[in-house]
């Protein structure tokens, strides 16, 4: 059975940086689009995605600050987050959806084939 395990979250001051990792197992990683979705109380937001060809996509609020990448040999996806802001606070979930051509983003767990338990990111002084 497929599994996603995130790591790398923590407490950081505004303007700081963090790198999240998501290790996948139990499914053919290279055939899946990989995404990061963050959740805060009462809100779920798709943040970034990378398709099987390594084309990258970002929501407008993180464009230029966050970088998503994948290493198919390690079945791992990363999210490098720079210039962090308090509004970036939330639980960051890694989510996988079987590739069908163009990456289609979703904010709900039910949209994805695999969903990780999440890692907490808190941006505060």
One Martini backbone bead per residue (centre of mass of N, CA, C, O) as a GRO file, in nm:
protein
  125
    1UNK     BB    1   0.098   0.035   0.020
    2UNK     BB    2   0.075   0.359   0.003
    3UNK     BB    3   0.319   0.622   0.104
    4UNK     BB    4   0.355   0.931   0.302
    5UNK     BB    5   0.648   1.122   0.434
    6UNK     BB    6   0.700   1.391   0.629
    7UNK     BB    7   0.953   1.660   0.662
    8UNK     BB    8   1.091   1.978   0.816
    9UNK     BB    9   0.946   2.112   1.015
   10UNK     BB   10   0.868   2.427   1.206
   11UNK     BB   11   1.019   2.698   1.366
   12UNK     BB   12   1.006   3.035   1.224
   13UNK     BB   13   1.107   3.326   1.120
   14UNK     BB   14   1.058   3.587   0.958
   15UNK     BB   15   1.248   3.524   0.655
   16UNK     BB   16   1.289   3.240   0.660
   17UNK     BB   17   1.384   2.884   0.632
   18UNK     BB   18   1.263   2.580   0.463
   19UNK     BB   19   1.272   2.212   0.422
   20UNK     BB   20   1.076   1.985   0.263
   21UNK     BB   21   0.988   1.635   0.288
   22UNK     BB   22   0.886   1.345   0.069
   23UNK     BB   23   0.834   1.006   0.122
   24UNK     BB   24   0.790   0.737  -0.096
   25UNK     BB   25   0.574   0.436  -0.097
   26UNK     BB   26   0.415   0.164  -0.278
   27UNK     BB   27   0.470   0.325  -0.555
   28UNK     BB   28   0.492   0.476  -0.876
   29UNK     BB   29   0.630   0.773  -0.863
   30UNK     BB   30   0.678   0.854  -1.176
   31UNK     BB   31   0.337   0.844  -1.224
   32UNK     BB   32   0.326   1.108  -1.038
   33UNK     BB   33   0.183   1.375  -0.908
   34UNK     BB   34   0.314   1.636  -0.698
   35UNK     BB   35   0.207   1.780  -0.377
   36UNK     BB   36   0.119   2.081  -0.189
   37UNK     BB   37  -0.079   2.109   0.115
   38UNK     BB   38  -0.233   2.355   0.317
   39UNK     BB   39  -0.338   2.379   0.668
   40UNK     BB   40  -0.579   2.570   0.833
   41UNK     BB   41  -0.807   2.695   1.013
   42UNK     BB   42  -1.064   2.668   0.774
   43UNK     BB   43  -0.816   2.592   0.563
   44UNK     BB   44  -0.736   2.505   0.213
   45UNK     BB   45  -0.417   2.494   0.023
   46UNK     BB   46  -0.271   2.503  -0.268
   47UNK     BB   47   0.081   2.542  -0.345
   48UNK     BB   48   0.219   2.286  -0.508
   49UNK     BB   49   0.359   2.137  -0.821
   50UNK     BB   50   0.473   1.821  -0.985
   51UNK     BB   51   0.534   1.657  -1.255
   52UNK     BB   52   0.663   1.388  -1.436
   53UNK     BB   53   0.843   1.624  -1.601
   54UNK     BB   54   0.906   1.868  -1.391
   55UNK     BB   55   0.681   2.054  -1.382
   56UNK     BB   56   0.594   2.367  -1.237
   57UNK     BB   57   0.375   2.482  -0.960
   58UNK     BB   58   0.202   2.787  -0.831
   59UNK     BB   59   0.093   2.985  -0.612
   60UNK     BB   60   0.101   3.322  -0.598
   61UNK     BB   61   0.204   3.360  -0.289
   62UNK     BB   62   0.488   3.172  -0.362
   63UNK     BB   63   0.603   3.301  -0.589
   64UNK     BB   64   0.964   3.317  -0.561
   65UNK     BB   65   0.993   3.145  -0.271
   66UNK     BB   66   0.923   2.867  -0.386
   67UNK     BB   67   1.057   2.518  -0.432
   68UNK     BB   68   1.004   2.250  -0.640
   69UNK     BB   69   1.104   1.896  -0.618
   70UNK     BB   70   1.248   1.589  -0.767
   71UNK     BB   71   1.342   1.235  -0.684
   72UNK     BB   72   1.302   0.940  -0.838
   73UNK     BB   73   1.528   0.761  -0.707
   74UNK     BB   74   1.400   0.849  -0.403
   75UNK     BB   75   1.100   0.913  -0.384
   76UNK     BB   76   1.118   1.246  -0.371
   77UNK     BB   77   0.988   1.550  -0.233
   78UNK     BB   78   1.030   1.909  -0.242
   79UNK     BB   79   1.028   2.219  -0.023
   80UNK     BB   80   1.146   2.531  -0.076
   81UNK     BB   81   1.146   2.790   0.184
   82UNK     BB   82   1.131   3.137   0.151
   83UNK     BB   83   1.045   3.416   0.294
   84UNK     BB   84   0.877   3.382   0.540
   85UNK     BB   85   0.538   3.394   0.658
   86UNK     BB   86   0.277   3.388   0.869
   87UNK     BB   87   0.076   3.285   0.630
   88UNK     BB   88   0.244   2.998   0.606
   89UNK     BB   89   0.098   2.874   0.820
   90UNK     BB   90   0.089   2.510   0.873
   91UNK     BB   91  -0.013   2.211   0.735
   92UNK     BB   92   0.193   2.001   0.540
   93UNK     BB   93   0.092   1.823   0.255
   94UNK     BB   94   0.139   1.536   0.084
   95UNK     BB   95   0.043   1.468  -0.269
   96UNK     BB   96  -0.095   1.207  -0.486
   97UNK     BB   97  -0.138   1.185  -0.851
   98UNK     BB   98  -0.216   1.042  -1.120
   99UNK     BB   99  -0.105   1.079  -1.425
  100UNK     BB  100  -0.286   1.256  -1.724
  101UNK     BB  101  -0.087   1.517  -1.789
  102UNK     BB  102  -0.220   1.760  -1.655
  103UNK     BB  103  -0.199   1.931  -1.382
  104UNK     BB  104  -0.433   1.897  -1.104
  105UNK     BB  105  -0.556   2.078  -0.856
  106UNK     BB  106  -0.605   2.025  -0.495
  107UNK     BB  107  -0.751   2.059  -0.148
  108UNK     BB  108  -0.839   1.757  -0.118
  109UNK     BB  109  -0.790   1.436  -0.025
  110UNK     BB  110  -0.997   1.305  -0.237
  111UNK     BB  111  -0.818   1.386  -0.499
  112UNK     BB  112  -0.616   1.176  -0.393
  113UNK     BB  113  -0.433   0.878  -0.367
  114UNK     BB  114  -0.220   1.027  -0.176
  115UNK     BB  115  -0.162   1.102   0.186
  116UNK     BB  116  -0.023   1.279   0.428
  117UNK     BB  117   0.005   1.378   0.769
  118UNK     BB  118   0.212   1.597   0.807
  119UNK     BB  119   0.374   1.927   0.863
  120UNK     BB  120   0.467   2.173   1.078
  121UNK     BB  121   0.434   2.530   1.015
  122UNK     BB  122   0.592   2.809   1.189
  123UNK     BB  123   0.548   3.168   1.163
  124UNK     BB  124   0.738   3.341   1.415
  125UNK     BB  125   0.849   3.585   1.671
   0.00000   0.00000   0.00000
